[in-house]
Amino acid sequence: MLDTAIAMMPPTEGQDGGPGFLGMLPPMIMMFLIFYFILIRPQQKKQKETQKMIDELKEGDPVVTLSGIHGTIRKIKDDIVILQICEQPNPVKIKINRSSIAAKKD
């Protein structure tokens, strides 16, 4: 009779073959921290550096665009940059978005 009463009791946490919610919480937190420090944080840092470089552009800076065009900044108006890509015999200037600049050349 006692065996029947014990068999009818609902299983406690962890007895049904898997860990309970509290047992799964630490591994989930660890996975999130690993993703944050390996993927998310470096990407945010790179975006901040790129935005800082774009904000500090000035006339006369040699730059490379995202499409690989090399040139020198001749004029900056808000979000538009006039880029001179050829000097001789006639200077060739193009308009590009400020966000299209990938890097400054040294």
Backbone as a printed PyTorch tensor [residue, N CA C, xyz], in Angstrom:
tensor([[[  0.8160,  -1.1810,   0.0000],
         [  0.0000,   0.0000,   0.0000],
         [  0.8730,   1.2640,   0.0000]],

        [[  1.9610,   1.2630,   0.7620],
         [  2.8740,   2.4030,   0.8100],
         [  3.5660,   2.5990,  -0.5380]],

        [[  3.8770,   1.4920,  -1.2220],
         [  4.4920,   1.5840,  -2.5440],
         [  3.5680,   2.2930,  -3.5310]],

        [[  2.2870,   2.0310,  -3.4430],
         [  1.3210,   2.6640,  -4.3320],
         [  1.2390,   4.1630,  -4.0470]],

        [[  1.2820,   4.5590,  -2.7970],
         [  1.1960,   5.9720,  -2.4380],
         [  2.4350,   6.7240,  -2.9170]],

        [[  3.6080,   6.1190,  -2.8250],
         [  4.8310,   6.7580,  -3.2900],
         [  4.8280,   6.8820,  -4.8050]],

        [[  4.3330,   5.8750,  -5.4930],
         [  4.2900,   5.8950,  -6.9500],
         [  3.3290,   6.9550,  -7.4620]],

        [[  2.3220,   7.3240,  -6.6730],
         [  1.3290,   8.3010,  -7.1110],
         [  1.7690,   9.7490,  -6.8570]],

        [[  2.8650,   9.9500,  -6.1290],
         [  3.3440,  11.3030,  -5.8430],
         [  3.8930,  11.9460,  -7.1200]],

        [[  3.6480,  13.2400,  -7.3140],
         [  4.2070,  13.8880,  -8.5050],
         [  5.7280,  13.9620,  -8.3840]],

        [[  6.4250,  13.8660,  -9.5170],
         [  7.8960,  13.9120,  -9.4580],
         [  8.3620,  15.3060,  -9.0380]],

        [[  9.4270,  15.3450,  -8.2680],
         [ 10.0070,  16.6250,  -7.8780],
         [ 10.9330,  17.1060,  -8.9930]],

        [[ 11.3730,  18.3330,  -8.8680],
         [ 12.2160,  18.9330,  -9.8950],
         [ 13.4850,  18.1080, -10.0710]],

        [[ 13.7890,  17.7580, -11.3170],
         [ 14.9960,  17.0110, -11.6110],
         [ 14.7780,  15.5120, -11.6720]],

        [[ 13.6610,  14.9980, -11.1830],
         [ 13.4300,  13.5530, -11.1930],
         [ 12.8330,  13.0670, -12.5120]],

        [[ 12.3720,  13.9690, -13.3380],
         [ 11.7290,  13.5460, -14.5820],
         [ 12.7270,  13.3190, -15.7120]],

        [[ 13.9970,  13.2590, -15.4050],
         [ 14.9950,  12.9320, -16.4080],
         [ 15.7830,  14.1240, -16.8960]],

        [[ 15.4080,  15.3390, -16.5340],
         [ 16.1240,  16.5220, -16.9820],
         [ 16.2300,  17.5330, -15.8670]],

        [[ 17.1420,  18.4690, -15.9970],
         [ 17.2890,  19.4860, -14.9520],
         [ 16.1160,  20.4620, -14.9820]],

        [[ 15.8450,  21.0660, -13.8680],
         [ 14.7830,  22.0480, -13.7950],
         [ 15.2390,  23.3870, -14.3340]],

        [[ 14.3800,  24.3840, -14.2070],
         [ 14.6840,  25.7220, -14.7290],
         [ 15.9340,  26.3050, -14.0820]],

        [[ 16.0390,  26.1620, -12.7710],
         [ 17.2020,  26.7180, -12.0820],
         [ 18.4890,  25.9980, -12.4660]],

        [[ 18.3890,  24.7420, -12.8380],
         [ 19.5690,  24.0100, -13.2830],
         [ 20.0320,  24.4460, -14.6670]],

        [[ 19.1150,  24.9670, -15.4850],
         [ 19.4600,  25.4160, -16.8450],
         [ 19.9100,  26.8730, -16.8890]],

        [[ 19.6500,  27.6360, -15.8440],
         [ 19.9550,  29.0580, -15.8440],
         [ 21.4580,  29.3690, -15.9270]],

        [[ 22.3230,  28.7670, -15.1250],
         [ 23.7600,  29.0890, -15.2410],
         [ 24.3730,  28.7940, -16.6130]],

        [[ 24.0690,  27.6640, -17.2670],
         [ 24.6360,  27.4620, -18.6150],
         [ 24.1350,  28.4930, -19.6350]],

        [[ 22.8780,  28.9130, -19.4980],
         [ 22.3500,  29.9180, -20.4230],
         [ 23.0620,  31.2590, -20.2180]],

        [[ 23.3150,  31.6230, -18.9780],
         [ 24.0260,  32.8670, -18.6880],
         [ 25.4440,  32.7910, -19.2360]],

        [[ 26.1030,  31.6610, -19.0550],
         [ 27.4710,  31.4940, -19.5680],
         [ 27.5080,  31.6120, -21.0930]],

        [[ 26.5310,  31.0100, -21.7770],
         [ 26.4890,  31.0980, -23.2430],
         [ 26.3120,  32.5480, -23.6850]],

        [[ 25.4270,  33.2860, -23.0080],
         [ 25.2230,  34.6880, -23.3670],
         [ 26.5050,  35.4880, -23.1670]],

        [[ 27.2130,  35.2740, -22.0570],
         [ 28.4560,  35.9990, -21.7990],
         [ 29.5220,  35.6800, -22.8470]],

        [[ 29.6030,  34.4250, -23.2510],
         [ 30.5680,  34.0320, -24.2770],
         [ 30.2410,  34.7360, -25.5960]],

        [[ 28.9650,  34.7170, -26.0040],
         [ 28.5710,  35.4060, -27.2340],
         [ 28.8570,  36.8970, -27.1410]],

        [[ 28.5990,  37.4950, -25.9840],
         [ 28.8090,  38.9310, -25.8300],
         [ 30.2820,  39.2830, -26.0020]],

        [[ 31.1750,  38.5690, -25.3100],
         [ 32.5850,  38.9330, -25.3520],
         [ 33.2830,  38.4940, -26.6310]],

        [[ 32.7630,  37.5010, -27.3470],
         [ 33.4060,  37.0430, -28.5770],
         [ 32.8220,  37.7160, -29.8170]],

        [[ 31.5260,  37.9740, -29.8360],
         [ 30.8840,  38.5020, -31.0430],
         [ 30.3920,  39.9450, -30.9150]],

        [[ 29.6130,  40.2280, -29.9070],
         [ 28.9170,  41.5070, -29.8410],
         [ 29.8580,  42.6550, -29.4840]],

        [[ 30.6510,  42.5040, -28.4500],
         [ 31.5120,  43.5950, -27.9720],
         [ 32.5500,  44.0340, -29.0110]],

        [[ 33.2710,  43.1070, -29.6660],
         [ 34.2310,  43.5610, -30.6870],
         [ 33.5610,  44.2960, -31.8500]],

        [[ 32.3670,  43.8590, -32.2320],
         [ 31.6590,  44.5240, -33.3300],
         [ 31.2690,  45.9440, -32.9380]],

        [[ 30.7770,  46.1310, -31.7050],
         [ 30.4190,  47.4650, -31.2490],
         [ 31.6450,  48.3740, -31.1860]],

        [[ 32.7630,  47.8310, -30.7530],
         [ 33.9950,  48.6180, -30.6670],
         [ 34.4470,  49.0660, -32.0520]],

        [[ 34.3670,  48.1690, -33.0290],
         [ 34.7590,  48.5070, -34.3950],
         [ 33.8350,  49.5760, -34.9820]],

        [[ 32.5380,  49.4800, -34.7150],
         [ 31.5960,  50.4830, -35.2090],
         [ 31.8900,  51.8580, -34.6180]],

        [[ 32.2280,  51.9170, -33.3290],
         [ 32.5570,  53.1930, -32.6980],
         [ 33.8070,  53.8010, -33.3200]],

        [[ 34.8290,  52.9780, -33.5880],
         [ 36.0600,  53.4810, -34.1990],
         [ 35.8010,  54.0120, -35.6060]],

        [[ 34.9940,  53.2960, -36.3780],
         [ 34.6600,  53.7310, -37.7360],
         [ 33.8790,  55.0400, -37.7070]],

        [[ 32.9090,  55.1490, -36.8070],
         [ 32.1190,  56.3780, -36.7010],
         [ 32.9980,  57.5510, -36.2840]],

        [[ 33.9400,  57.3200, -35.3880],
         [ 34.8620,  58.3820, -34.9620],
         [ 35.7240,  58.8500, -36.1340]],

        [[ 36.2130,  57.8880, -36.9480],
         [ 37.0260,  58.2330, -38.1130],
         [ 36.1950,  59.0640, -39.1060]],

        [[ 34.9500,  58.6940, -39.3340],
         [ 34.0920,  59.4190, -40.2760],
         [ 33.7980,  60.8240, -39.7580]],

        [[ 33.5780,  60.9540, -38.4610],
         [ 33.2920,  62.2740, -37.8860],
         [ 34.4940,  63.2030, -37.9380]],

        [[ 35.7130,  62.6540, -37.9190],
         [ 36.9230,  63.4720, -37.8930],
         [ 37.4890,  63.7750, -39.2800]],

        [[ 36.7850,  63.4190, -40.3530],
         [ 37.2740,  63.6970, -41.7010],
         [ 37.3490,  65.1970, -41.9370]],

        [[ 38.3700,  65.6120, -42.6790],
         [ 38.5090,  67.0210, -43.0340],
         [ 39.0260,  67.1190, -44.4650]],

        [[ 38.9530,  68.3110, -45.0150],
         [ 39.3970,  68.5330, -46.3890],
         [ 40.8910,  68.2720, -46.5050]],

        [[ 41.2770,  67.5980, -47.5790],
         [ 42.6800,  67.2720, -47.8210],
         [ 43.0730,  65.8740, -47.3660]],

        [[ 42.1820,  65.1810, -46.6630],
         [ 42.5020,  63.8210, -46.2030],
         [ 42.4440,  62.8360, -47.3690]],

        [[ 43.4760,  62.0060, -47.5370],
         [ 43.3900,  60.9320, -48.5210],
         [ 42.5770,  59.7760, -47.9320]],

        [[ 41.6220,  59.2700, -48.7040],
         [ 40.7170,  58.2280, -48.2000],
         [ 40.5120,  57.1290, -49.2430]],

        [[ 39.9420,  56.0320, -48.7780],
         [ 39.5230,  54.9250, -49.6400],
         [ 38.0450,  54.6870, -49.3600]],

        [[ 37.2390,  54.5700, -50.4280],
         [ 35.8150,  54.3230, -50.2480],
         [ 35.5580,  52.8290, -50.0780]],

        [[ 34.3250,  52.5040, -49.7080],
         [ 33.9400,  51.1030, -49.5550],
         [ 34.0580,  50.3270, -50.8600]],

        [[ 33.9220,  51.0260, -51.9870],
         [ 34.0310,  50.3560, -53.2820],
         [ 35.4640,  50.2980, -53.7920]],

        [[ 36.4280,  50.8460, -53.0220],
         [ 37.8290,  50.7410, -53.3850],
         [ 38.3850,  51.9220, -54.1500]],

        [[ 37.6530,  53.0150, -54.2530],
         [ 38.1300,  54.1950, -54.9600],
         [ 39.0350,  54.9960, -54.0300]],

        [[ 40.2300,  55.3240, -54.5140],
         [ 41.1830,  56.1250, -53.7510],
         [ 41.0760,  57.5700, -54.2060]],

        [[ 41.0830,  58.4870, -53.2570],
         [ 40.9940,  59.8880, -53.6160],
         [ 41.2920,  60.7790, -52.4320]],

        [[ 41.1390,  62.0950, -52.6710],
         [ 41.3940,  63.1000, -51.6480],
         [ 40.1290,  63.9270, -51.4530]],

        [[ 39.7830,  64.1860, -50.2120],
         [ 38.5840,  64.9720, -49.9170],
         [ 38.8420,  66.4330, -50.2770]],

        [[ 37.9560,  67.0050, -51.0860],
         [ 38.0750,  68.4050, -51.4760],
         [ 37.0590,  69.2830, -50.7590]],

        [[ 35.8700,  68.7390, -50.4470],
         [ 34.8440,  69.5330, -49.7760],
         [ 33.9200,  68.5860, -49.0120]],

        [[ 33.4640,  69.0470, -47.8490],
         [ 32.5230,  68.2630, -47.0410],
         [ 31.3080,  69.1330, -46.7570]],

        [[ 30.1270,  68.6250, -47.1320],
         [ 28.8660,  69.3140, -46.8460],
         [ 27.9490,  68.3110, -46.1520]],

        [[ 27.7320,  68.4760, -44.8700],
         [ 26.8750,  67.5940, -44.0690],
         [ 27.2460,  66.1270, -44.3010]],

        [[ 26.4000,  65.3940, -45.0420],
         [ 26.6540,  63.9660, -45.2840],
         [ 27.2190,  63.6900, -46.6770]],

        [[ 27.5300,  64.7330, -47.4410],
         [ 28.0740,  64.5790, -48.7910],
         [ 29.5470,  64.9870, -48.7910]],

        [[ 30.3550,  64.1910, -49.4600],
         [ 31.7910,  64.4670, -49.5840],
         [ 32.1290,  64.5700, -51.0660]],

        [[ 32.8590,  65.6230, -51.4370],
         [ 33.3660,  65.7630, -52.8040],
         [ 34.7690,  65.1590, -52.7830]],

        [[ 34.9510,  64.1120, -53.5650],
         [ 36.2090,  63.3600, -53.5810],
         [ 36.8920,  63.5580, -54.9250]],

        [[ 38.1270,  64.0210, -54.9000],
         [ 38.9050,  64.1790, -56.1320],
         [ 39.7010,  62.8970, -56.3400]],

        [[ 39.4670,  62.2540, -57.4940],
         [ 40.1060,  60.9600, -57.7380],
         [ 41.2100,  61.0180, -58.7860]],

        [[ 41.3080,  62.1370, -59.5090],
         [ 42.3500,  62.2800, -60.5220],
         [ 42.7660,  63.7490, -60.5890]],

        [[ 44.0550,  63.9840, -60.7800],
         [ 44.5290,  65.3680, -60.7970],
         [ 44.9340,  65.8480, -62.1850]],

        [[ 45.4200,  64.9560, -63.0380],
         [ 45.9350,  65.4140, -64.3130],
         [ 45.2360,  64.7260, -65.4590]],

        [[ 45.0230,  65.3200, -66.5710],
         [ 45.1690,  66.7510, -66.8680],
         [ 43.9830,  67.5500, -66.3260]],

        [[ 42.8030,  66.9290, -66.2240],
         [ 41.6410,  67.6170, -65.6570],
         [ 41.2560,  66.9080, -64.3640]],

        [[ 41.0650,  67.6430, -63.2990],
         [ 40.6890,  66.9790, -62.0450],
         [ 39.2960,  66.3510, -62.1460]],

        [[ 39.1950,  65.1380, -61.6760],
         [ 37.9200,  64.4220, -61.6790],
         [ 37.4130,  64.3770, -60.2480]],

        [[ 36.2000,  64.9060, -60.0330],
         [ 35.6100,  64.9410, -58.7000],
         [ 34.2870,  64.1870, -58.7230]],

        [[ 34.0350,  63.4590, -57.6420],
         [ 32.7770,  62.7250, -57.5240],
         [ 32.1500,  63.0440, -56.1710]],

        [[ 30.8160,  62.9340, -56.1160],
         [ 30.0860,  63.1000, -54.8640],
         [ 29.8070,  61.7170, -54.2880]],

        [[ 30.0870,  61.5610, -53.0110],
         [ 29.7660,  60.3040, -52.3390],
         [ 29.1700,  60.6170, -50.9670]],

        [[ 28.5180,  59.6540, -50.4010],
         [ 28.0240,  59.7910, -49.0300],
         [ 29.1900,  59.6740, -48.0670]],

        [[ 29.1110,  60.4080, -46.9990],
         [ 30.1650,  60.3700, -45.9890],
         [ 30.3170,  58.9540, -45.4050]],

        [[ 29.2230,  58.2350, -45.2690],
         [ 29.2550,  56.8890, -44.7050],
         [ 29.8750,  55.8570, -45.6590]],

        [[ 30.1340,  56.2560, -46.9050],
         [ 30.7560,  55.3480, -47.8840],
         [ 32.2750,  55.3220, -47.7930]],

        [[ 32.8440,  56.0820, -46.8920],
         [ 34.2960,  56.0990, -46.7380],
         [ 34.6930,  54.9760, -45.7900]],

        [[ 35.5950,  54.1310, -46.2510],
         [ 36.0070,  52.9620, -45.4690],
         [ 37.1920,  53.2570, -44.5700]],

        [[ 38.1610,  54.0390, -45.0600],
         [ 39.3720,  54.2560, -44.2660],
         [ 40.1200,  55.4820, -44.7670]],

        [[ 40.9190,  56.0320, -43.8570],
         [ 41.8470,  57.1030, -44.2390],
         [ 43.1790,  56.4650, -44.5860]],

        [[ 43.8130,  56.9700, -45.6580],
         [ 45.1500,  56.4960, -46.0140],
         [ 46.1630,  57.3310, -45.2530]],

        [[ 47.2610,  56.7010, -44.9050],
         [ 48.3140,  57.4350, -44.1900],
         [ 49.3850,  57.9110, -45.1270]]])
